[in-house]
Amino acid sequence: MRFRRLASLWVLLIISAPAMADEPSWQKSVTSFLQRHADPAYQNIEVSIRNADTAALYFNACSQPLLSFTHRPDKVLGRVVLKASCEASAQRPLFLQVDVSASASYWVTARAIAAEQNLTAADVKLVTGDLRKLPQDVLLAEHVSLQSLTSNWSLRRSINAGAALTESLLNRTNVINYGDMITVHYAGHGFHVEQQAKALNQGAIGDIIRVQLQNRKTLNVKVVGENKAEVAK
């Protein structure tokens, strides 16, 4: 009986070993390439290569192929096509069909909100989830802070609690309009100067706009509040 238990355990180990083996180095190279080009906000990036068998043969014949995008996507997510080229041989390029999944923290409504209402901290919350199930323009926490969200945005239409917030759902609230006279702050080591300027663009908090100084020169500034800006760095 003990021999049978040991034999069963040995068979189990043999069956499990391939599943526990590390992914091949060429697949790690593909994953690493996509991770380098993915949005820094992405978490738990996973890569699935559809033509993996063909890719394995290609990479075995070319140990260090060059990877590139056939067309650089706006976001490294979902279906992505990569080109593998082997400079060391006359092999033709191989096109990899890759599915990329990732999660991230993004903003959703904490309660039902009426149209045209300005967002407050009580209206929104952060959740983390699979980005493939969300609209392309979902607002990620890495890109939009709570301060920006509650300063610059209002809803275009009414939405229910738990809805993902996207750029298409929201209107940006401009705090500076074209032609406004605004105060531009200059700050440095041991000094602080303010000067009046004319806005040549409209902008919300965090936007970079151009202004015209009193000496007629133009300058790029960052909007920091209503009719207030600081020199853009």
Stockholm file with secondary structure:
# STOCKHOLM 1.0

chainA/1-233         MRFRRLASLWVLLIISAPAMADEPSWQKSVTSFLQRHADPAYQNIEVSIRNADTAALYFNACSQPLLSFTHRPDKVLGRVVLKASCEASAQRPLFLQVDVSASASYWVTARAIAAEQNLTAADVKLVTGDLRKLPQDVLLAEHVSLQSLTSNWSLRRSINAGAALTESLLNRTNVINYGDMITVHYAGHGFHVEQQAKALNQGAIGDIIRVQLQNRKTLNVKVVGENKAEVAK
#=GR chainA/1-233 SS CHHHHHHHHHHHHHHHHHHHSCCCHHHHHHHHHHHHHSCTTCEEEEEEETTHHHHHHHHHHCSSCEEEESSCCSSSCEEEEEEEECTTSCCCCEEEEEEEEEEEEEEEESSCBCTTCBCCGGGEEEEEEEGGGSCTTBCBTTTSCHHHHHHHEEESSCBCTTCBCBGGGEEECCSBCTTCEEEEEEEETTEEEEEEEEESSCBCTTCEEEEEETTSCEEEEEEEETTEEEECC
#=GC SS_cons         CHHHHHHHHHHHHHHHHHHHSCCCHHHHHHHHHHHHHSCTTCEEEEEEETTHHHHHHHHHHCSSCEEEESSCCSSSCEEEEEEEECTTSCCCCEEEEEEEEEEEEEEEESSCBCTTCBCCGGGEEEEEEEGGGSCTTBCBTTTSCHHHHHHHEEESSCBCTTCBCBGGGEEECCSBCTTCEEEEEEEETTEEEEEEEEESSCBCTTCEEEEEETTSCEEEEEEEETTEEEECC
//
